[in-house]
Amino acid sequence: MQEIERKLILDALSSVMPYLVYPQELKALVEKVSGECSDVNIFLEKFKQSVSAESDQTHKTDSQIFMNELRRKLH
């Protein structure tokens, strides 16, 4: 993944951290998935798959808040 894409992901994560219930868990998931991806589009797909497997609604909400912010920064 290009450094600019990685920075964009981390910027989106940083900007939503105050609004999350489980910020450290989301940060760990973002770091794990971003380390496995070669670009931001693949990251979005893999992250979405990881979140869909989550059973806790609060974790899903945290992830959705992050995804919305990342999409906003991408466009």
Protein Blocks (a to p, Z undefined) as FASTA:
>chain_A
ZZklmmmmmmmmmmmmmmpfblmlmmmmmmmmmmmpcbfklmmmmmmmmmmmpmblklmm
mmmmmmmmmmmmmZZ
